[in-house]
Amino acid sequence: MQETTKVGNKGEILPKKALREIAGIKPGDQVLIEARLGELLIRKIYSVEEALNLPGFSEGTAEEIEKEIEEEAKQQEKLTVNDH
């Protein structure tokens, strides 16, 4: 699903409710925002509890999964920094 929106006077971008619902993003959730030339990519950061409930993701202990999530976040951060 895609929709267009305007950037607010203060530079804020607010995805419409339907887009947030599809992405599973709720108030208070943490997100990772990746910037590239001409685009922003917003990804939800799942808690360990949420990740354990995802289909095909619940293998291993909570500690192992949490470590994998932290490693993925570090890799994403490196990729974002390397794009600049």
N, C-alpha and C positions, 0 to 999 in steps of 0.2 A: 504494500500500500504506500502511496506517495501523496503528499499534499503540499501546496505552496502556502507560504506565510510571509509576512513582512517582519523585518527586523525593527524592534521598537526604538524610540528616541534615545534610549540609554544603551542601545546595543544588545538588548536581551532578545533571545530567541526562545519562544515557547512552543514546543510541539503540541499539537492538538491532542485532546483526550484519547481519541481513537488510536492514534499512533503510539501513545504511551501505554495504552492497554495491550496492544499487540506485542510491544516490546517487554511488557511486564514491569514497567517502571512506575513506581508509586512514590508519593511524597516521602522524603526521608531516605530513599535509596541512594547508594553511591553509584556514580557512573564514571566511566573513563571516556574522556573526550580526546580524540586524535585529530590533529589538524594537518591537512595537506593543501597544496595550492588549489584554491577554489572550492574546498569541501571540508566539512566537519563530519566525523563519524562518532556517534555516541553509543557506548556499550554499557549495559548494566553490569555492575560488579556484584556477583552473587555471594551471599554469606555461605559458610560451610553447610549450615542446615538446609538452605535453599538448594545448594549444589547437590547434596545427597539425594534430594527428591527429583532431580532432573533425570529423564530417561537416558539410560546408557552411560550415566556418569557416576553411579553409586558404588563403584568397585574400590575396595581399600578401606582403611580406617579413616576416621575424621582427621587425624593428624596428617596422614599421607595426602589426603585431598587438600587440606589447608596449605601444605607445603607446595603442592602443584599449582594451586591458585596464586600463591605468592610469587613463584617462579614465573608464571605466565604474566603477571602484572609487571614484573621487572623486565621481561622481554618486550612487552608492549611499550614500556617507558623508554627503553633503549631505541626501539624502532622510531618512536615519536621524536626523540632527541636527534637521531641520525638523519631524519628527514629535513632538519633545519640547518 
